[in-house]
Amino acid sequence: MNTDKDYIKRFVAMQKLPYEVKVKRAEQRVHEFYHEIVDTREKNVHISVGGLDSLTLLYFIRSLGYSEKEIPAIGATVLEHKSIRKIHKQAGVIPIYPNISKHEIIQEFGFPVISKAKAKKISLLQDPNADKITFIHAIMTGDMGKQGNYQHSEKIKLPDKWLKKFGGHYQSHRPDLCCQCANFKVSAECCKYMKEDPCDNWAKEHSSYPYLGLMASEHGQREFALMKNGCNYYGKDTIRSAPFAPFMRQDILQLALDLEVPIPGAYGEIKRKSSGELYTTKAQRTGCDICGFGIHIEKRPHRFDRLREEEPKAWHYWMYEVCIDEITGEHYGWGRVLDYIGVGWEDIPAVQMNLFDFI
């Protein structure tokens, strides 16, 4: 019987295959998923499109001869950078609209910051009357208690760096730390309401299952699931195809070049270093302009610096005005959040911004 370690070992071996082999395998996975869902199960399939990775998937599937009628493309286009929206329109991506606006999400639920997994834990810590005390204790200490066979888990525990910033309501669980409470809410709900739910609803209405441009090498919450379940997965609650799951970043950039995928301006261009490594001259990844996941590890100019350069009015709104403090009545935005987590944002030399195109 295969264990999780066996699945991961096999998947890592696939990640090390030559580029040409991985592309051929991806082609096979696309065909297999189509025949299983469309021919055998008599359902439909679609491509979920966002940034460069999934745009490359869209052009890859089209290169295999599948038309827009056979495999339509959908995307929460309104959330994307304007340069991505332009290519979505050119490529015939069907726009999917959320039922709630971006500013309403932040006002009601809070700011998406650090990472999706950590934001979920922080939102629990911000509730002084949380009923999941055992889980709260695990977040604060890593100790799992009786339900977890008294084991310790650093994976569940929030790093001390963030406990000091957000663990104030549960200071008693960590008397060795000086924990604070932030004067803003944190949430991981943005993607659910703005992207996941609307796209899932479209899929249900059309009895359709998605091709996704996910790669395990991008890490994140889905990394283990991709490694364990592979490219095509037919589960009880989840059915999806991720043909690029074993791809590394170099593979996806090379495929984008090979397919002559139009590169959104947000990414700049795909260039090759003297070492042979491919890279994008601007953003490495893109997302909604209200998303702060990973901002604390970005070098400047970061995503909000780029927003300031491209859309100064929007930048001012998101940084200063989107929320109203319930206690003081003052307007605030991402500026308060970035100050609190130690990310610079106010001043960036013009020359540094001008160098952006040459990074």
Secondary structure, 3 states (H helix, E strand, C coil): CCCHHHHHHHHHHHHCCCHHHHHHHHHHHHHHHHHHHHHHCCCEEEEECCCHHHHHHHHHHHHCCCCCCCCCEEECHHHCCHHHHHHHHHCCCEECCCCCCHHHHHHHCCECEECHHHHHHHHHHCCCCCCCHHHHHHHHHCECCHHHCCCECCCCCCCHHHHHHHCHHHHHHCCCCCCCCCCCCECCCHHHHHHHHHHHHHHHHCCEEEECCCCHHHCCCCHHHHHHHCCEEECCCCEEECCCCCCCHHHHHHHHHHCCCCCCHHHCCEEECCCCCEEECCCCCCCCCCCEECHHHCCCCCHHHHHHHHCHHHHHHHHHHCEECCCCCCEECHHHHHHHHCCCCCCCCHHHHHHHHHC
